[in-house]
């Protein structure tokens, strides 16, 4: 009896799972790279690419995965981490103090049960993080560098 119920549920959900396998690139706002190159431009320019379809498929898969990501791998400087009863208010005070001293560096607060954490910066490599860490460590002696997913840096 249990097997029949499980079979009925699987058969009922099968059409929904096949829809999830379709092309979701348009739903996510991702435009495939080669498609964007081959789209005619306003000034009349056009690009034609002759290649194996497998290459386009692989590039689109990588591009779609990157578009789903919330950020990029990088580094931040953690200036606060605590789980005491006053840690929520203390983390907000630390943020205010940090922003007053370093207004150009972005600041992030997280609650990772049971800790409140405050991290600063978006650094692509450890060298950039170390440069800022040396400045921050004077005012925040408990600071340390962590590897974390960072917000996408501005493309200047």
C-alpha positions in Angstrom: 0.0 0.0 0.0 2.8 2.4 0.9 4.6 1.7 -2.4 1.4 2.5 -4.4 1.0 5.8 -2.6 4.6 6.7 -3.3 4.3 5.7 -6.9 1.1 7.8 -7.3 2.9 10.9 -5.8 5.9 10.4 -8.1 3.7 10.2 -11.1 1.7 13.2 -10.1 4.9 15.3 -9.6 6.6 14.1 -12.7 5.3 16.9 -15.0 6.5 19.6 -12.6 10.0 18.2 -12.5 10.3 18.1 -16.3 9.3 21.8 -16.4 12.1 22.6 -14.0 14.6 21.1 -16.5 13.7 23.6 -19.2 15.7 26.7 -20.2 15.5 29.0 -17.1 18.0 31.5 -18.5 15.2 33.9 -19.4 13.5 33.6 -16.0 16.7 34.5 -14.2 17.5 37.4 -16.4 20.7 35.8 -17.9 21.3 36.4 -21.6 23.5 33.8 -23.2 26.9 35.2 -24.2 27.0 34.1 -27.8 23.3 35.1 -28.3 24.1 38.6 -27.0 27.1 38.9 -29.5 25.0 37.8 -32.5 22.1 40.1 -31.8 22.1 43.0 -34.4 23.1 46.3 -32.8 21.5 49.7 -33.4 24.4 50.9 -35.6 23.9 47.9 -37.9 26.8 45.8 -36.7 26.4 42.0 -36.7 28.6 39.2 -35.5 28.4 35.7 -36.9 30.1 32.9 -34.9 30.8 29.5 -36.5 31.6 26.9 -33.9 30.7 23.5 -32.4 27.3 23.8 -30.6 28.9 22.0 -27.6 31.1 25.1 -26.9 28.1 27.4 -26.8 26.3 25.0 -24.5 29.2 24.8 -22.0 29.7 28.6 -22.0 26.0 29.1 -21.4 26.0 26.6 -18.5 29.0 28.4 -16.9 27.4 31.8 -17.5 24.1 30.7 -16.0 25.8 29.3 -12.9 27.7 32.6 -12.5 24.5 34.6 -12.9 22.8 32.6 -10.1 25.7 33.3 -7.7 25.1 36.1 -5.1 28.8 37.2 -5.2 32.3 36.2 -5.9 34.9 34.4 -3.7 37.1 36.9 -1.9 38.1 38.2 1.5 36.8 40.5 4.2 38.1 41.6 7.6 36.0 40.4 10.5 36.0 43.1 13.2 33.5 41.6 15.6 32.1 38.2 16.6 30.2 37.5 19.8 27.3 35.5 21.2 26.6 37.3 24.5 23.2 38.7 25.3 24.3 42.2 24.4 26.0 41.1 21.2 23.2 42.5 18.9 23.5 46.0 20.3 27.3 45.8 20.5 27.5 44.8 16.9 25.4 47.8 15.9 27.7 50.0 18.0 30.8 48.5 16.3 29.3 49.3 12.9 28.6 52.9 13.9 32.1 53.3 15.2 33.6 51.7 12.1 31.6 53.8 9.7 32.7 56.9 11.6 36.3 56.0 11.2 36.3 54.4 7.7 33.3 55.7 5.7 34.6 54.4 2.4 34.7 50.8 3.4 31.4 48.8 3.2 30.3 47.1 6.4 28.2 43.9 6.8 26.5 42.5 9.9 25.4 38.8 10.0 23.6 36.6 12.5 25.0 33.1 12.3 23.3 31.3 15.2 24.4 32.0 17.9 26.9 34.6 16.8 26.5 38.2 15.6 29.3 38.9 13.2 30.5 42.2 11.6 32.8 42.0 8.5 34.1 44.9 6.4 35.3 45.3 2.9 35.1 43.4 -0.4 38.6 42.3 -1.4 39.4 40.1 -4.3 42.7 38.8 -2.9 44.4 38.5 0.5 46.9 41.2 -0.4 44.2 43.9 -0.7 42.6 42.7 2.6 46.0 42.8 4.4 46.5 46.4 3.3 43.2 47.5 4.9 43.6 45.1 7.8 46.8 46.9 8.9 44.8 50.2 9.1 41.8 48.7 10.8 43.8 46.6 13.4 44.9 49.8 15.1 41.3 50.6 16.1 39.9 47.1 16.2 42.6 44.8 17.7 40.5 41.7 17.5 40.1 42.0 13.7 41.2 39.1 11.4 41.0 38.3 7.7 38.4 35.7 6.5 37.6 34.1 3.2 34.0 34.8 2.3 31.7 35.4 -0.6 31.9 39.1 -1.4 29.7 41.5 -3.3 30.7 42.0 -6.9 33.3 44.7 -7.0 32.6 47.8 -9.1 34.0 47.5 -12.6 35.9 50.8 -13.0 
